Amino acid sequence: MDFEYIIVGGGAIGLACAMQLSKSSSSVLLIERHSNFGVETSSRNSEVIHAGIYYPEGTLKSKLCVAGNKSIYEWCEKNNVPVKKIGKFIVAVNKEEENELSNIRDNAHKNGASNVDFYDIQKFKIEEPNIKASSVLWSPDTGIVDSHKLMESYKNCAEENGASIAFNHTLKSILKIYEGYKLEIESGGETFEVTSEKVINSAGLNSDIVAGMVGINITENNYNLHYVKGNYFKLKSSKRNLTRHLIYPVPIKNFSGLGVHITIDMNGELKFGPDVEYLESRDQNYNVNTTLNVKFFDAISQYVIGIELEDIYADQSGIRPKLQGKGESFRDFIIKEESNLGFPGFVNLIGIESPGLTCSLEIAKMVESFFVDTSFN
Ligand SMILES: Cc1cc2nc3c(=O)[nH]c(=O)nc-3n(C[C@H](O)[C@H](O)[C@H](O)COP(=O)(O)OP(=O)(O)OC[C@H]3O[C@@H](n4cnc5c(N)ncnc54)[C@H](O)[C@@H]3O)c2cc1C
């Protein structure tokens, strides 16, 4: 075998896996089809370190997020990755939403996000004069991170451990062979084959297709992804003092997102988003339709005071690799070693949407635990 591990995809998840697996293996290769890391979903998100508030109790999303919240801050501190624990308010604007806040708080506590609680509304009104609310929850452990620097730190650490990272390398096909897998890879117009004992499929928006390449029936196993775009609008720099915290509305029930919220980037600029737009095709079209400004303005006007339509302009977008179809109920991350399907050593990471960035280190540890006895770590 040429390698012990080949990781497909150089986003936050693949890079975290390369870092983690290269601690105990000197034979790790990561391939990425673009000329750099994190070009797709990992650099097109809100960069929020989530606390694990909303996800159903006992799911991977809730467990890995609560653990990831802690481990990401520790990692960032150790590796000089810019991070700010600025905290988040969830704001209710009517009686119905106020009742929902109690459910959200209870769910957070069940998940282990025990610092989430009601905040004194009078104090809030003084601290956040531009935000409308009749009741608020405060999550002090929610923060923001420089996602590029985070991925760079994973990459540097993986390379220091001896892992190889190959950009401009695209996986074309995979064949199960006697002791592992044969991968057909294309680079610079040439195609060649490499073998690996184990394969980690962290191909993000392509992860269902990569699972299909090895021979897994993705429809039978419910691995099909939906592409769900999230658009962002930015606030004029002159209005950036609107708030110093992340501000989230109460999410709409059975909605596939957390509602158009206010995020702050590491430079202090304010963004609104992401919305939820199920795409018809699998084209990765990241253009933001400027006419969405009215919809965004209406959404944020529910809880923001003192901005005009002219204060916001189209910014970036990202595409969620979602397992949950439109109107369907909650789907968890798929993080599976596929021996049961006849593919030992093949790990699928599918549907790694939000809070994937927050969970990146924990997902990598879980992948490692499929192969390495980590009980002494
Ligand atoms: C709008 C939006 C907002 C979000 N906000 C947050 C947030 O605030 N906090 C949070 O924790 N999470 C957030 N997320 C989720 C987070 O961004 C993702 O979970 C995470 O980035 C997924 O990383 P990944 O490595 O799995 O995927 P990606 O970053 O997409 O990486 C996959 C890589 O695989 C490569 N690839 C695909 N096919 C092949 C092939 N055949 N050969 C070689 N390479 C291939 C791609 O080029 C890509 O670089 C958000 C996501 C979106 C879309």
The ligand as a Tripos MOL2 file, in Angstrom:
@<TRIPOS>MOLECULE
LIG
   53    58     1     0     0
SMALL
NO_CHARGES

@<TRIPOS>ATOM
      1 C1        -23.8180   29.5600    5.0580 C.3       1 LIG1
      2 C2        -23.0670   28.6880    6.0350 C.ar      1 LIG1
      3 C3        -22.8250   29.1470    7.3190 C.ar      1 LIG1
      4 C4        -22.1510   28.3490    8.2380 C.ar      1 LIG1
      5 N1        -21.8380   28.8550    9.4680 N.ar      1 LIG1
      6 C5        -21.1340   28.1010   10.3530 C.ar      1 LIG1
      7 C6        -20.7580   28.6380   11.6000 C.ar      1 LIG1
      8 O1        -20.9710   29.8100   11.8950 O.2       1 LIG1
      9 N2        -20.1430   27.8160   12.4870 N.ar      1 LIG1
     10 C7        -19.8750   26.5140   12.2050 C.ar      1 LIG1
     11 O2        -19.3720   25.8060   13.0790 O.2       1 LIG1
     12 N3        -20.1650   25.9930   10.9870 N.ar      1 LIG1
     13 C8        -20.7600   26.7700   10.0500 C.ar      1 LIG1
     14 N4        -21.0500   26.2750    8.8130 N.ar      1 LIG1
     15 C9        -20.6540   24.8990    8.4940 C.3       1 LIG1
     16 C10       -19.1750   24.7850    8.1270 C.3       1 LIG1
     17 O3        -18.7900   25.8040    7.2590 O.3       1 LIG1
     18 C11       -18.9610   23.4100    7.4730 C.3       1 LIG1
     19 O4        -19.4830   22.4100    8.3200 O.3       1 LIG1
     20 C12       -17.5030   23.0880    7.2420 C.3       1 LIG1
     21 O5        -16.8330   24.1620    6.6270 O.3       1 LIG1
     22 C13       -17.3980   21.8420    6.3730 C.3       1 LIG1
     23 O6        -16.0580   21.5920    6.0720 O.3       1 LIG1
     24 P1        -15.6710   20.4380    5.0790 P.3       1 LIG1
     25 O7        -14.1870   20.3040    5.1530 O.co2     1 LIG1
     26 O8        -16.5020   19.2430    5.3640 O.co2     1 LIG1
     27 O9        -16.1660   20.9370    3.6500 O.3       1 LIG1
     28 P2        -15.4900   21.9100    2.5880 P.3       1 LIG1
     29 O10       -14.9160   23.1090    3.2030 O.co2     1 LIG1
     30 O11       -16.4920   22.1090    1.5120 O.co2     1 LIG1
     31 O12       -14.2820   21.0440    2.0240 O.3       1 LIG1
     32 C14       -14.4760   19.9560    1.1630 C.3       1 LIG1
     33 C15       -13.3500   19.9740    0.1590 C.3       1 LIG1
     34 O13       -13.4050   18.7820   -0.6310 O.3       1 LIG1
     35 C16       -12.8820   19.1010   -1.9020 C.3       1 LIG1
     36 N5        -13.3020   18.0730   -2.8600 N.ar      1 LIG1
     37 C17       -14.5730   17.7490   -3.2350 C.ar      1 LIG1
     38 N6        -14.5480   16.7630   -4.1520 N.ar      1 LIG1
     39 C18       -13.2390   16.4410   -4.3710 C.ar      1 LIG1
     40 C19       -12.5870   15.5130   -5.2260 C.ar      1 LIG1
     41 N7        -13.2790   14.6720   -6.0300 N.pl3     1 LIG1
     42 N8        -11.2240   15.4630   -5.1850 N.ar      1 LIG1
     43 C20       -10.5280   16.2880   -4.3650 C.ar      1 LIG1
     44 N9        -11.1030   17.2060   -3.5490 N.ar      1 LIG1
     45 C21       -12.4430   17.2800   -3.5550 C.ar      1 LIG1
     46 C22       -13.5110   20.4780   -2.1820 C.3       1 LIG1
     47 O14       -12.7970   21.1590   -3.1680 O.3       1 LIG1
     48 C23       -13.4610   21.1410   -0.8170 C.3       1 LIG1
     49 O15       -12.3350   21.9720   -0.6670 O.3       1 LIG1
     50 C24       -21.7110   27.0490    7.8560 C.ar      1 LIG1
     51 C25       -21.9450   26.6040    6.5620 C.ar      1 LIG1
     52 C26       -22.5990   27.4160    5.6430 C.ar      1 LIG1
     53 C27       -22.7940   26.9440    4.2390 C.3       1 LIG1
@<TRIPOS>BOND
     1     1     2 1
     2     2     3 ar
     3     2    52 ar
     4     3     4 ar
     5     4     5 ar
     6     4    50 ar
     7     5     6 ar
     8     6     7 ar
     9     6    13 1
    10     7     8 2
    11     7     9 ar
    12     9    10 ar
    13    10    11 2
    14    10    12 ar
    15    12    13 ar
    16    13    14 ar
    17    14    15 1
    18    14    50 ar
    19    15    16 1
    20    16    17 1
    21    16    18 1
    22    18    19 1
    23    18    20 1
    24    20    21 1
    25    20    22 1
    26    22    23 1
    27    23    24 1
    28    24    25 2
    29    24    26 1
    30    24    27 1
    31    27    28 1
    32    28    29 2
    33    28    30 1
    34    28    31 1
    35    31    32 1
    36    32    33 1
    37    33    34 1
    38    33    48 1
    39    34    35 1
    40    35    36 1
    41    35    46 1
    42    36    37 ar
    43    36    45 ar
    44    37    38 ar
    45    38    39 ar
    46    39    40 ar
    47    39    45 ar
    48    40    41 1
    49    40    42 ar
    50    42    43 ar
    51    43    44 ar
    52    44    45 ar
    53    46    47 1
    54    46    48 1
    55    48    49 1
    56    50    51 ar
    57    51    52 ar
    58    52    53 1
@<TRIPOS>SUBSTRUCTURE
     1 LIG1         1 GROUP 0 **** ****
